[in-house]
Amino acid sequence: MGNLCYGSIFVIIMTVCDHVSGDRAEYHVECSTLRMGQYLCPDPDPSYNFIDPKTQQPYGCTKENKAKVQCRAADGINCTETKNSTFKREIPCKWTNGYSFETAMLLSIFLGMFGADRFYLGYPAIGLLKFCTLGFMFLGQLVDIILIATQVVGPADGSHYVIPYYGAGIEVIRSNNWTYKLPQQDW
């Protein structure tokens, strides 16, 4: 009975492995089905440069805030689609359209009373209103400095600011009728 059990385990292992090279088994799988921990994304190879130095976002970031980058499967796993351990996967990114955070802040501080910050960000109606009322008697300028500094007000086209700093950033969390908490059965 014991030999039969060991024999069936051996057959199962051999059917999972395509071939054995040395002491290490190599698995051929569809890499789109790999789970977290079975791959590194983006590829840690130093020769693979995926960050655009102008925007500090991955190359090819789309309006849907996704970019395809090269990933590497764990040792011993080869992808059926590429026949090696690398594959492409979508990661989240922040689509930018060239609006600089520094420029928006400087315009808001020094020319905000004339609406230059709002014209720059693509809000001409509010910019004209600020121009005609001298920044709502400077109160609108102060409010816009705070709103732009906290990134509550961004470019009108829905893109994110280009921030020349690769590190922690501000993520605005919004709530609406679709994001409220639903009562659970155990409450």
mmCIF file of the C-alpha atoms, coordinates in Angstrom:
data_MODEL
# 
_entry.id   MODEL 
# 
loop_
_atom_site.group_PDB 
_atom_site.id 
_atom_site.type_symbol 
_atom_site.label_atom_id 
_atom_site.label_alt_id 
_atom_site.label_comp_id 
_atom_site.label_asym_id 
_atom_site.label_entity_id 
_atom_site.label_seq_id 
_atom_site.pdbx_PDB_ins_code 
_atom_site.Cartn_x 
_atom_site.Cartn_y 
_atom_site.Cartn_z 
_atom_site.occupancy 
_atom_site.B_iso_or_equiv 
_atom_site.pdbx_formal_charge 
_atom_site.auth_seq_id 
_atom_site.auth_comp_id 
_atom_site.auth_asym_id 
_atom_site.auth_atom_id 
_atom_site.pdbx_PDB_model_num 
ATOM 1   C CA . MET A 1 1   ? 0.000   0.000  0.000   1.00 0.00 ? 1   MET A CA 1 
ATOM 2   C CA . GLY A 1 2   ? 2.848   2.403  0.903   1.00 0.00 ? 2   GLY A CA 1 
ATOM 3   C CA . ASN A 1 3   ? 4.639   1.818  -2.433  1.00 0.00 ? 3   ASN A CA 1 
ATOM 4   C CA . LEU A 1 4   ? 1.416   2.456  -4.338  1.00 0.00 ? 4   LEU A CA 1 
ATOM 5   C CA . CYS A 1 5   ? 0.949   5.788  -2.517  1.00 0.00 ? 5   CYS A CA 1 
ATOM 6   C CA . TYR A 1 6   ? 4.540   6.878  -3.196  1.00 0.00 ? 6   TYR A CA 1 
ATOM 7   C CA . GLY A 1 7   ? 4.257   5.747  -6.807  1.00 0.00 ? 7   GLY A CA 1 
ATOM 8   C CA . SER A 1 8   ? 1.100   7.777  -7.433  1.00 0.00 ? 8   SER A CA 1 
ATOM 9   C CA . ILE A 1 9   ? 2.654   10.861 -5.827  1.00 0.00 ? 9   ILE A CA 1 
ATOM 10  C CA . PHE A 1 10  ? 5.691   10.432 -8.091  1.00 0.00 ? 10  PHE A CA 1 
ATOM 11  C CA . VAL A 1 11  ? 3.443   10.185 -11.187 1.00 0.00 ? 11  VAL A CA 1 
ATOM 12  C CA . ILE A 1 12  ? 1.514   13.324 -10.143 1.00 0.00 ? 12  ILE A CA 1 
ATOM 13  C CA . ILE A 1 13  ? 4.731   15.283 -9.617  1.00 0.00 ? 13  ILE A CA 1 
ATOM 14  C CA . MET A 1 14  ? 6.127   14.159 -12.970 1.00 0.00 ? 14  MET A CA 1 
ATOM 15  C CA . THR A 1 15  ? 2.951   15.174 -14.815 1.00 0.00 ? 15  THR A CA 1 
ATOM 16  C CA . VAL A 1 16  ? 3.059   18.651 -13.274 1.00 0.00 ? 16  VAL A CA 1 
ATOM 17  C CA . CYS A 1 17  ? 6.705   19.130 -14.259 1.00 0.00 ? 17  CYS A CA 1 
ATOM 18  C CA . ASP A 1 18  ? 7.415   19.463 -17.954 1.00 0.00 ? 18  ASP A CA 1 
ATOM 19  C CA . HIS A 1 19  ? 11.044  18.544 -17.490 1.00 0.00 ? 19  HIS A CA 1 
ATOM 20  C CA . VAL A 1 20  ? 13.678  18.390 -14.782 1.00 0.00 ? 20  VAL A CA 1 
ATOM 21  C CA . SER A 1 21  ? 16.982  20.139 -15.304 1.00 0.00 ? 21  SER A CA 1 
ATOM 22  C CA . GLY A 1 22  ? 19.583  19.226 -12.712 1.00 0.00 ? 22  GLY A CA 1 
ATOM 23  C CA . ASP A 1 23  ? 18.030  19.367 -9.268  1.00 0.00 ? 23  ASP A CA 1 
ATOM 24  C CA . ARG A 1 24  ? 15.460  22.022 -10.140 1.00 0.00 ? 24  ARG A CA 1 
ATOM 25  C CA . ALA A 1 25  ? 12.052  21.413 -11.686 1.00 0.00 ? 25  ALA A CA 1 
ATOM 26  C CA . GLU A 1 26  ? 10.704  23.917 -14.197 1.00 0.00 ? 26  GLU A CA 1 
ATOM 27  C CA . TYR A 1 27  ? 6.979   24.524 -14.542 1.00 0.00 ? 27  TYR A CA 1 
ATOM 28  C CA . HIS A 1 28  ? 5.390   25.912 -17.701 1.00 0.00 ? 28  HIS A CA 1 
ATOM 29  C CA . VAL A 1 29  ? 2.241   27.861 -16.853 1.00 0.00 ? 29  VAL A CA 1 
ATOM 30  C CA . GLU A 1 30  ? 0.143   30.685 -18.233 1.00 0.00 ? 30  GLU A CA 1 
ATOM 31  C CA . CYS A 1 31  ? 1.638   33.631 -16.359 1.00 0.00 ? 31  CYS A CA 1 
ATOM 32  C CA . SER A 1 32  ? -1.572  35.672 -16.337 1.00 0.00 ? 32  SER A CA 1 
ATOM 33  C CA . THR A 1 33  ? -2.867  33.178 -13.730 1.00 0.00 ? 33  THR A CA 1 
ATOM 34  C CA . LEU A 1 34  ? 0.085   33.543 -11.334 1.00 0.00 ? 34  LEU A CA 1 
ATOM 35  C CA . ARG A 1 35  ? -0.744  34.678 -7.820  1.00 0.00 ? 35  ARG A CA 1 
ATOM 36  C CA . MET A 1 36  ? 0.949   37.332 -5.728  1.00 0.00 ? 36  MET A CA 1 
ATOM 37  C CA . GLY A 1 37  ? 4.278   35.991 -4.530  1.00 0.00 ? 37  GLY A CA 1 
ATOM 38  C CA . GLN A 1 38  ? 4.818   33.876 -7.634  1.00 0.00 ? 38  GLN A CA 1 
ATOM 39  C CA . TYR A 1 39  ? 6.108   36.842 -9.628  1.00 0.00 ? 39  TYR A CA 1 
ATOM 40  C CA . LEU A 1 40  ? 7.853   40.199 -9.206  1.00 0.00 ? 40  LEU A CA 1 
ATOM 41  C CA . CYS A 1 41  ? 6.267   43.139 -10.906 1.00 0.00 ? 41  CYS A CA 1 
ATOM 42  C CA . PRO A 1 42  ? 7.857   45.254 -12.277 1.00 0.00 ? 42  PRO A CA 1 
ATOM 43  C CA . ASP A 1 43  ? 10.921  43.260 -13.259 1.00 0.00 ? 43  ASP A CA 1 
ATOM 44  C CA . PRO A 1 44  ? 13.760  44.050 -10.798 1.00 0.00 ? 44  PRO A CA 1 
ATOM 45  C CA . ASP A 1 45  ? 16.410  43.723 -13.534 1.00 0.00 ? 45  ASP A CA 1 
ATOM 46  C CA . PRO A 1 46  ? 18.456  46.985 -13.403 1.00 0.00 ? 46  PRO A CA 1 
ATOM 47  C CA . SER A 1 47  ? 18.660  47.137 -17.207 1.00 0.00 ? 47  SER A CA 1 
ATOM 48  C CA . TYR A 1 48  ? 14.830  47.308 -17.447 1.00 0.00 ? 48  TYR A CA 1 
ATOM 49  C CA . ASN A 1 49  ? 13.911  50.982 -17.166 1.00 0.00 ? 49  ASN A CA 1 
ATOM 50  C CA . PHE A 1 50  ? 10.143  51.433 -17.050 1.00 0.00 ? 50  PHE A CA 1 
ATOM 51  C CA . ILE A 1 51  ? 9.820   54.862 -15.352 1.00 0.00 ? 51  ILE A CA 1 
ATOM 52  C CA . ASP A 1 52  ? 9.526   57.947 -17.546 1.00 0.00 ? 52  ASP A CA 1 
ATOM 53  C CA . PRO A 1 53  ? 11.882  60.551 -16.033 1.00 0.00 ? 53  PRO A CA 1 
ATOM 54  C CA . LYS A 1 54  ? 9.647   63.448 -17.151 1.00 0.00 ? 54  LYS A CA 1 
ATOM 55  C CA . THR A 1 55  ? 6.456   62.239 -15.479 1.00 0.00 ? 55  THR A CA 1 
ATOM 56  C CA . GLN A 1 56  ? 7.803   59.831 -12.821 1.00 0.00 ? 56  GLN A CA 1 
ATOM 57  C CA . GLN A 1 57  ? 5.181   57.320 -13.986 1.00 0.00 ? 57  GLN A CA 1 
ATOM 58  C CA . PRO A 1 58  ? 5.554   54.068 -15.934 1.00 0.00 ? 58  PRO A CA 1 
ATOM 59  C CA . TYR A 1 59  ? 5.950   54.416 -19.701 1.00 0.00 ? 59  TYR A CA 1 
ATOM 60  C CA . GLY A 1 60  ? 2.667   53.913 -21.558 1.00 0.00 ? 60  GLY A CA 1 
ATOM 61  C CA . CYS A 1 61  ? 0.355   55.038 -18.749 1.00 0.00 ? 61  CYS A CA 1 
ATOM 62  C CA . THR A 1 62  ? -3.161  55.384 -20.222 1.00 0.00 ? 62  THR A CA 1 
ATOM 63  C CA . LYS A 1 63  ? -6.153  57.559 -19.318 1.00 0.00 ? 63  LYS A CA 1 
ATOM 64  C CA . GLU A 1 64  ? -7.549  54.527 -17.484 1.00 0.00 ? 64  GLU A CA 1 
ATOM 65  C CA . ASN A 1 65  ? -4.533  54.843 -15.101 1.00 0.00 ? 65  ASN A CA 1 
ATOM 66  C CA . LYS A 1 66  ? -2.994  51.521 -16.150 1.00 0.00 ? 66  LYS A CA 1 
ATOM 67  C CA . ALA A 1 67  ? 0.355   50.683 -17.707 1.00 0.00 ? 67  ALA A CA 1 
ATOM 68  C CA . LYS A 1 68  ? 1.758   47.403 -18.998 1.00 0.00 ? 68  LYS A CA 1 
ATOM 69  C CA . VAL A 1 69  ? 5.142   46.575 -17.520 1.00 0.00 ? 69  VAL A CA 1 
ATOM 70  C CA . GLN A 1 70  ? 7.461   43.605 -17.730 1.00 0.00 ? 70  GLN A CA 1 
ATOM 71  C CA . CYS A 1 71  ? 7.265   41.200 -14.803 1.00 0.00 ? 71  CYS A CA 1 
ATOM 72  C CA . ARG A 1 72  ? 9.404   38.210 -13.831 1.00 0.00 ? 72  ARG A CA 1 
ATOM 73  C CA . ALA A 1 73  ? 8.037   34.879 -12.641 1.00 0.00 ? 73  ALA A CA 1 
ATOM 74  C CA . ALA A 1 74  ? 9.632   33.159 -9.653  1.00 0.00 ? 74  ALA A CA 1 
ATOM 75  C CA . ASP A 1 75  ? 12.576  30.819 -10.194 1.00 0.00 ? 75  ASP A CA 1 
ATOM 76  C CA . GLY A 1 76  ? 11.530  27.583 -11.841 1.00 0.00 ? 76  GLY A CA 1 
ATOM 77  C CA . ILE A 1 77  ? 8.409   29.021 -13.508 1.00 0.00 ? 77  ILE A CA 1 
ATOM 78  C CA . ASN A 1 78  ? 8.370   29.663 -17.251 1.00 0.00 ? 78  ASN A CA 1 
ATOM 79  C CA . CYS A 1 79  ? 5.516   31.345 -19.083 1.00 0.00 ? 79  CYS A CA 1 
ATOM 80  C CA . THR A 1 80  ? 3.814   29.518 -21.928 1.00 0.00 ? 80  THR A CA 1 
ATOM 81  C CA . GLU A 1 81  ? 3.126   32.796 -23.774 1.00 0.00 ? 81  GLU A CA 1 
ATOM 82  C CA . THR A 1 82  ? 6.762   34.026 -23.833 1.00 0.00 ? 82  THR A CA 1 
ATOM 83  C CA . LYS A 1 83  ? 8.660   30.726 -23.369 1.00 0.00 ? 83  LYS A CA 1 
ATOM 84  C CA . ASN A 1 84  ? 10.776  32.338 -20.615 1.00 0.00 ? 84  ASN A CA 1 
ATOM 85  C CA . SER A 1 85  ? 10.227  33.765 -17.139 1.00 0.00 ? 85  SER A CA 1 
ATOM 86  C CA . THR A 1 86  ? 9.178   37.286 -18.231 1.00 0.00 ? 86  THR A CA 1 
ATOM 87  C CA . PHE A 1 87  ? 5.677   38.451 -19.117 1.00 0.00 ? 87  PHE A CA 1 
ATOM 88  C CA . LYS A 1 88  ? 3.626   41.677 -19.328 1.00 0.00 ? 88  LYS A CA 1 
ATOM 89  C CA . ARG A 1 89  ? 1.095   42.704 -16.707 1.00 0.00 ? 89  ARG A CA 1 
ATOM 90  C CA . GLU A 1 90  ? -0.954  45.858 -16.058 1.00 0.00 ? 90  GLU A CA 1 
ATOM 91  C CA . ILE A 1 91  ? -0.107  47.906 -12.984 1.00 0.00 ? 91  ILE A CA 1 
ATOM 92  C CA . PRO A 1 92  ? -1.796  51.047 -11.649 1.00 0.00 ? 92  PRO A CA 1 
ATOM 93  C CA . CYS A 1 93  ? -0.282  54.409 -12.544 1.00 0.00 ? 93  CYS A CA 1 
ATOM 94  C CA . LYS A 1 94  ? -1.265  58.073 -12.573 1.00 0.00 ? 94  LYS A CA 1 
ATOM 95  C CA . TRP A 1 95  ? -1.876  59.408 -16.071 1.00 0.00 ? 95  TRP A CA 1 
ATOM 96  C CA . THR A 1 96  ? -0.318  62.828 -16.550 1.00 0.00 ? 96  THR A CA 1 
ATOM 97  C CA . ASN A 1 97  ? -0.828  65.283 -19.369 1.00 0.00 ? 97  ASN A CA 1 
ATOM 98  C CA . GLY A 1 98  ? 2.040   67.657 -18.695 1.00 0.00 ? 98  GLY A CA 1 
ATOM 99  C CA . TYR A 1 99  ? 0.559   69.852 -15.955 1.00 0.00 ? 99  TYR A CA 1 
ATOM 100 C CA . SER A 1 100 ? 3.294   70.549 -13.415 1.00 0.00 ? 100 SER A CA 1 
ATOM 101 C CA . PHE A 1 101 ? 2.423   70.702 -9.729  1.00 0.00 ? 101 PHE A CA 1 
ATOM 102 C CA . GLU A 1 102 ? 5.210   73.222 -9.089  1.00 0.00 ? 102 GLU A CA 1 
ATOM 103 C CA . THR A 1 103 ? 3.982   75.527 -11.863 1.00 0.00 ? 103 THR A CA 1 
ATOM 104 C CA . ALA A 1 104 ? 0.393   75.378 -10.606 1.00 0.00 ? 104 ALA A CA 1 
ATOM 105 C CA . MET A 1 105 ? 1.530   76.209 -7.051  1.00 0.00 ? 105 MET A CA 1 
ATOM 106 C CA . LEU A 1 106 ? 3.734   79.126 -8.140  1.00 0.00 ? 106 LEU A CA 1 
ATOM 107 C CA . LEU A 1 107 ? 0.983   80.551 -10.346 1.00 0.00 ? 107 LEU A CA 1 
ATOM 108 C CA . SER A 1 108 ? -1.493  80.233 -7.496  1.00 0.00 ? 108 SER A CA 1 
ATOM 109 C CA . ILE A 1 109 ? 0.783   81.962 -4.990  1.00 0.00 ? 109 ILE A CA 1 
ATOM 110 C CA . PHE A 1 110 ? 2.047   84.820 -7.149  1.00 0.00 ? 110 PHE A CA 1 
ATOM 111 C CA . LEU A 1 111 ? -0.628  85.318 -9.833  1.00 0.00 ? 111 LEU A CA 1 
ATOM 112 C CA . GLY A 1 112 ? -3.644  83.654 -8.218  1.00 0.00 ? 112 GLY A CA 1 
ATOM 113 C CA . MET A 1 113 ? -5.433  86.961 -7.751  1.00 0.00 ? 113 MET A CA 1 
ATOM 114 C CA . PHE A 1 114 ? -5.546  87.253 -11.564 1.00 0.00 ? 114 PHE A CA 1 
ATOM 115 C CA . GLY A 1 115 ? -6.764  83.663 -12.061 1.00 0.00 ? 115 GLY A CA 1 
ATOM 116 C CA . ALA A 1 116 ? -3.574  82.485 -13.794 1.00 0.00 ? 116 ALA A CA 1 
ATOM 117 C CA . ASP A 1 117 ? -3.612  79.200 -11.851 1.00 0.00 ? 117 ASP A CA 1 
ATOM 118 C CA . ARG A 1 118 ? -7.135  78.360 -12.994 1.00 0.00 ? 118 ARG A CA 1 
ATOM 119 C CA . PHE A 1 119 ? -6.366  79.322 -16.612 1.00 0.00 ? 119 PHE A CA 1 
ATOM 120 C CA . TYR A 1 120 ? -3.280  77.050 -16.475 1.00 0.00 ? 120 TYR A CA 1 
ATOM 121 C CA . LEU A 1 121 ? -5.258  74.108 -15.113 1.00 0.00 ? 121 LEU A CA 1 
ATOM 122 C CA . GLY A 1 122 ? -7.977  74.471 -17.770 1.00 0.00 ? 122 GLY A CA 1 
ATOM 123 C CA . TYR A 1 123 ? -10.745 76.277 -15.869 1.00 0.00 ? 123 TYR A CA 1 
ATOM 124 C CA . PRO A 1 124 ? -11.156 79.489 -17.919 1.00 0.00 ? 124 PRO A CA 1 
ATOM 125 C CA . ALA A 1 125 ? -14.526 80.531 -16.434 1.00 0.00 ? 125 ALA A CA 1 
ATOM 126 C CA . ILE A 1 126 ? -13.259 80.499 -12.846 1.00 0.00 ? 126 ILE A CA 1 
ATOM 127 C CA . GLY A 1 127 ? -10.019 82.112 -14.024 1.00 0.00 ? 127 GLY A CA 1 
ATOM 128 C CA . LEU A 1 128 ? -11.933 84.969 -15.647 1.00 0.00 ? 128 LEU A CA 1 
ATOM 129 C CA . LEU A 1 129 ? -14.093 85.391 -12.553 1.00 0.00 ? 129 LEU A CA 1 
ATOM 130 C CA . LYS A 1 130 ? -10.991 85.552 -10.347 1.00 0.00 ? 130 LYS A CA 1 
ATOM 131 C CA . PHE A 1 131 ? -9.410  88.050 -12.742 1.00 0.00 ? 131 PHE A CA 1 
ATOM 132 C CA . CYS A 1 132 ? -12.448 90.358 -12.656 1.00 0.00 ? 132 CYS A CA 1 
ATOM 133 C CA . THR A 1 133 ? -12.817 90.256 -8.851  1.00 0.00 ? 133 THR A CA 1 
ATOM 134 C CA . LEU A 1 134 ? -9.089  90.296 -7.983  1.00 0.00 ? 134 LEU A CA 1 
ATOM 135 C CA . GLY A 1 135 ? -9.179  86.718 -6.751  1.00 0.00 ? 135 GLY A CA 1 
ATOM 136 C CA . PHE A 1 136 ? -12.508 87.193 -4.931  1.00 0.00 ? 136 PHE A CA 1 
ATOM 137 C CA . MET A 1 137 ? -10.828 89.903 -2.855  1.00 0.00 ? 137 MET A CA 1 
ATOM 138 C CA . PHE A 1 138 ? -7.797  87.628 -2.289  1.00 0.00 ? 138 PHE A CA 1 
ATOM 139 C CA . LEU A 1 139 ? -9.948  85.109 -0.401  1.00 0.00 ? 139 LEU A CA 1 
ATOM 140 C CA . GLY A 1 140 ? -10.315 82.946 -3.523  1.00 0.00 ? 140 GLY A CA 1 
ATOM 141 C CA . GLN A 1 141 ? -6.567  83.069 -4.022  1.00 0.00 ? 141 GLN A CA 1 
ATOM 142 C CA . LEU A 1 142 ? -5.977  81.752 -0.487  1.00 0.00 ? 142 LEU A CA 1 
ATOM 143 C CA . VAL A 1 143 ? -8.548  78.995 -0.967  1.00 0.00 ? 143 VAL A CA 1 
ATOM 144 C CA . ASP A 1 144 ? -6.995  77.993 -4.315  1.00 0.00 ? 144 ASP A CA 1 
ATOM 145 C CA . ILE A 1 145 ? -3.501  77.843 -2.782  1.00 0.00 ? 145 ILE A CA 1 
ATOM 146 C CA . ILE A 1 146 ? -4.811  75.371 -0.210  1.00 0.00 ? 146 ILE A CA 1 
ATOM 147 C CA . LEU A 1 147 ? -6.832  73.369 -2.769  1.00 0.00 ? 147 LEU A CA 1 
ATOM 148 C CA . ILE A 1 148 ? -3.929  73.086 -5.201  1.00 0.00 ? 148 ILE A CA 1 
ATOM 149 C CA . ALA A 1 149 ? -1.394  72.308 -2.450  1.00 0.00 ? 149 ALA A CA 1 
ATOM 150 C CA . THR A 1 150 ? -3.552  69.436 -1.187  1.00 0.00 ? 150 THR A CA 1 
ATOM 151 C CA . GLN A 1 151 ? -4.212  68.342 -4.810  1.00 0.00 ? 151 GLN A CA 1 
ATOM 152 C CA . VAL A 1 152 ? -7.975  68.591 -4.402  1.00 0.00 ? 152 VAL A CA 1 
ATOM 153 C CA . VAL A 1 153 ? -8.060  70.783 -7.525  1.00 0.00 ? 153 VAL A CA 1 
ATOM 154 C CA . GLY A 1 154 ? -6.214  69.202 -10.435 1.00 0.00 ? 154 GLY A CA 1 
ATOM 155 C CA . PRO A 1 155 ? -6.120  69.660 -14.194 1.00 0.00 ? 155 PRO A CA 1 
ATOM 156 C CA . ALA A 1 156 ? -9.530  69.919 -15.850 1.00 0.00 ? 156 ALA A CA 1 
ATOM 157 C CA . ASP A 1 157 ? -8.834  67.014 -18.218 1.00 0.00 ? 157 ASP A CA 1 
ATOM 158 C CA . GLY A 1 158 ? -8.767  64.556 -15.296 1.00 0.00 ? 158 GLY A CA 1 
ATOM 159 C CA . SER A 1 159 ? -5.047  63.907 -15.442 1.00 0.00 ? 159 SER A CA 1 
ATOM 160 C CA . HIS A 1 160 ? -2.710  63.998 -12.474 1.00 0.00 ? 160 HIS A CA 1 
ATOM 161 C CA . TYR A 1 161 ? 0.040   66.517 -11.816 1.00 0.00 ? 161 TYR A CA 1 
ATOM 162 C CA . VAL A 1 162 ? 3.611   65.877 -12.918 1.00 0.00 ? 162 VAL A CA 1 
ATOM 163 C CA . ILE A 1 163 ? 5.461   65.855 -9.606  1.00 0.00 ? 163 ILE A CA 1 
ATOM 164 C CA . PRO A 1 164 ? 9.268   65.700 -9.890  1.00 0.00 ? 164 PRO A CA 1 
ATOM 165 C CA . TYR A 1 165 ? 9.561   63.416 -6.895  1.00 0.00 ? 165 TYR A CA 1 
ATOM 166 C CA . TYR A 1 166 ? 9.409   59.637 -6.929  1.00 0.00 ? 166 TYR A CA 1 
ATOM 167 C CA . GLY A 1 167 ? 8.062   58.621 -3.576  1.00 0.00 ? 167 GLY A CA 1 
ATOM 168 C CA . ALA A 1 168 ? 5.029   59.025 -1.378  1.00 0.00 ? 168 ALA A CA 1 
ATOM 169 C CA . GLY A 1 169 ? 2.192   61.064 -2.824  1.00 0.00 ? 169 GLY A CA 1 
ATOM 170 C CA . ILE A 1 170 ? -1.271  62.200 -1.872  1.00 0.00 ? 170 ILE A CA 1 
ATOM 171 C CA . GLU A 1 171 ? -4.166  59.923 -2.746  1.00 0.00 ? 171 GLU A CA 1 
ATOM 172 C CA . VAL A 1 172 ? -7.581  61.574 -2.497  1.00 0.00 ? 172 VAL A CA 1 
ATOM 173 C CA . ILE A 1 173 ? -10.306 59.234 -1.277  1.00 0.00 ? 173 ILE A CA 1 
ATOM 174 C CA . ARG A 1 174 ? -13.814 60.233 -2.209  1.00 0.00 ? 174 ARG A CA 1 
ATOM 175 C CA . SER A 1 175 ? -17.157 58.869 -1.048  1.00 0.00 ? 175 SER A CA 1 
ATOM 176 C CA . ASN A 1 176 ? -20.457 58.896 -2.899  1.00 0.00 ? 176 ASN A CA 1 
ATOM 177 C CA . ASN A 1 177 ? -23.695 56.921 -3.003  1.00 0.00 ? 177 ASN A CA 1 
ATOM 178 C CA . TRP A 1 178 ? -21.903 53.876 -4.413  1.00 0.00 ? 178 TRP A CA 1 
ATOM 179 C CA . THR A 1 179 ? -19.130 53.729 -1.786  1.00 0.00 ? 179 THR A CA 1 
ATOM 180 C CA . TYR A 1 180 ? -21.117 53.840 1.451   1.00 0.00 ? 180 TYR A CA 1 
ATOM 181 C CA . LYS A 1 181 ? -20.942 50.902 3.867   1.00 0.00 ? 181 LYS A CA 1 
ATOM 182 C CA . LEU A 1 182 ? -23.639 48.312 3.419   1.00 0.00 ? 182 LEU A CA 1 
ATOM 183 C CA . PRO A 1 183 ? -25.010 46.767 6.622   1.00 0.00 ? 183 PRO A CA 1 
ATOM 184 C CA . GLN A 1 184 ? -23.712 43.247 7.133   1.00 0.00 ? 184 GLN A CA 1 
ATOM 185 C CA . GLN A 1 185 ? -25.634 40.318 8.607   1.00 0.00 ? 185 GLN A CA 1 
ATOM 186 C CA . ASP A 1 186 ? -23.402 40.121 11.682  1.00 0.00 ? 186 ASP A CA 1 
ATOM 187 C CA . TRP A 1 187 ? -23.914 43.781 12.730  1.00 0.00 ? 187 TRP A CA 1 
# 
